[in-house]
Amino acid sequence: MFNKKEYGIQYYQDNKEKRKEYNRQYKKANKEMVQEYGIQYYQDNKEKILFRKYGITLEERDRMILEQDNKCARCHLPFEGNGRGKPLTPVVDHDHSYSEGDPNSVRAILHNKCNLMVGWHNDSIEELKLSIDYLKKTSKLALTND
């Protein structure tokens, strides 16, 4: 007997690259619509997303922001706005060594841009030190102060 669900799973597995390319082309052709959908989806599902990813509620996240005096735990500048992807928007910073949804993984609330900087260095102090050393060696300001 034909099982539509099993067929769909098998088709997806057999055509992963084809589907990826289709999705890439679709997103490219409909960039604005896809972005708007993502923003709306996040707004509609913020509570579920926070709990699934970090194991905290929206109220707990908002309490953390208040405890931080509405300022980023990294740069100590105030948060601005609440839109997804904006540089000064508050986001949850978490330790990636924990499993998804573990509330113990949550470190603090950072600006989106500050969280990205930490993430780009793979949460590694050694990686951050390498970037600091590089900037000390190559920045105009550091070169003129020696």
C-alpha positions as CSV (number, residue, x, y, z in Angstrom):
1,M,0.0,0.0,0.0
2,F,1.2,3.5,-0.9
3,N,2.3,5.5,2.2
4,K,2.3,9.2,1.3
5,K,4.3,10.2,4.4
6,E,7.1,7.7,3.8
7,Y,7.2,8.6,0.1
8,G,7.6,12.3,1.1
9,I,10.4,11.6,3.5
10,Q,12.2,9.4,1.0
11,Y,11.8,12.0,-1.8
12,Y,13.2,14.7,0.4
13,Q,16.2,12.5,1.3
14,D,16.8,11.6,-2.3
15,N,16.5,15.2,-3.6
16,K,18.2,17.3,-0.8
17,E,20.5,19.2,-3.2
18,K,17.7,19.8,-5.7
19,R,15.5,21.2,-2.9
20,K,18.3,23.3,-1.5
21,E,18.9,24.9,-4.9
22,Y,15.2,25.5,-5.4
23,N,14.9,27.1,-2.0
24,R,18.0,29.3,-2.6
25,Q,16.6,30.5,-5.9
26,Y,13.1,31.1,-4.4
27,K,14.6,33.1,-1.5
28,K,16.7,35.1,-4.0
29,A,13.8,35.9,-6.2
30,N,11.5,36.7,-3.3
31,K,13.9,38.3,-0.8
32,E,11.6,41.0,0.6
33,M,8.7,38.7,1.1
34,V,10.9,36.0,2.8
35,Q,12.3,38.7,5.1
36,E,8.9,40.0,6.0
37,Y,7.6,36.5,6.6
38,G,10.6,35.8,8.9
39,I,10.0,38.9,10.9
40,Q,6.3,38.2,11.2
41,Y,7.0,34.6,12.2
42,Y,9.4,35.6,14.9
43,Q,6.9,38.2,16.3
44,D,4.1,35.6,16.3
45,N,6.2,32.8,17.9
46,K,8.7,34.7,20.1
47,E,7.7,33.0,23.3
48,K,8.0,29.5,21.7
49,I,11.3,30.3,20.1
50,L,12.8,31.6,23.3
51,F,11.7,28.6,25.3
52,R,12.8,26.0,22.6
53,K,16.2,27.6,22.1
54,Y,17.1,28.8,25.6
55,G,14.5,27.3,28.1
56,I,13.4,30.7,29.2
57,T,10.1,32.6,28.9
58,L,9.6,36.1,27.5
59,E,9.0,37.4,31.0
60,E,12.3,35.9,32.2
61,R,14.1,37.6,29.3
62,D,12.5,40.9,30.0
63,R,13.4,40.6,33.6
64,M,17.0,40.1,32.7
65,I,16.9,43.2,30.5
66,L,15.6,45.2,33.5
67,E,18.2,43.7,35.8
68,Q,20.8,44.9,33.3
69,D,19.3,48.4,33.5
70,N,18.2,48.1,29.8
71,K,21.9,47.9,28.8
72,C,24.0,45.4,27.0
73,A,26.1,43.2,29.3
74,R,29.1,43.5,26.9
75,C,29.4,47.2,26.0
76,H,27.0,48.7,28.6
77,L,25.2,50.9,26.0
78,P,21.4,51.0,26.1
79,F,19.2,48.7,23.9
80,E,17.3,50.3,21.0
81,G,14.2,48.8,19.5
82,N,13.0,45.3,19.4
83,G,13.2,44.5,15.7
84,R,14.9,41.3,14.6
85,G,18.4,41.8,13.1
86,K,18.9,45.4,14.2
87,P,22.4,46.1,15.7
88,L,21.3,47.5,19.0
89,T,18.3,45.1,19.6
90,P,18.5,42.9,22.7
91,V,19.2,39.2,22.1
92,V,19.9,36.3,24.4
93,D,23.6,35.3,24.7
94,H,24.1,31.7,25.5
95,D,26.9,29.1,25.9
96,H,26.8,26.8,22.9
97,S,28.3,23.9,24.9
98,Y,24.9,23.3,26.5
99,S,22.1,21.4,24.7
100,E,19.3,23.4,23.1
101,G,16.7,24.5,25.5
102,D,18.9,24.3,28.6
103,P,18.2,27.5,30.7
104,N,21.7,27.1,32.2
105,S,23.2,28.1,28.9
106,V,21.9,31.6,29.1
107,R,24.7,34.1,30.1
108,A,23.1,37.6,29.6
109,I,21.3,39.9,27.2
110,L,23.5,41.6,24.6
111,H,23.1,43.8,21.6
112,N,22.6,41.8,18.5
113,K,26.0,43.2,17.1
114,C,27.8,42.4,20.4
115,N,26.4,38.8,20.4
116,L,27.5,38.3,16.8
117,M,31.0,39.5,17.6
118,V,31.3,37.0,20.5
119,G,29.8,34.3,18.2
120,W,32.2,35.0,15.4
121,H,35.0,34.2,17.8
122,N,33.3,30.9,18.7
123,D,32.9,31.9,22.3
124,S,36.7,31.5,22.5
125,I,38.9,33.8,24.6
126,E,41.9,32.7,22.6
127,E,40.2,33.7,19.4
128,L,39.3,37.1,20.8
129,K,42.9,37.5,22.0
130,L,44.2,36.8,18.4
131,S,41.8,39.6,17.1
132,I,43.0,42.0,19.8
133,D,46.7,41.3,19.0
134,Y,46.0,41.8,15.3
135,L,44.3,45.1,15.9
136,K,47.1,46.3,18.2
137,K,49.6,45.5,15.5
138,T,47.7,47.0,12.5
139,S,45.5,49.9,13.7
140,K,46.7,53.4,13.0
141,L,45.8,54.5,16.5
142,A,47.9,51.7,18.1
143,L,50.8,52.4,15.7
144,T,51.0,56.1,16.5
145,N,50.8,55.5,20.3
146,D,53.9,53.3,20.5
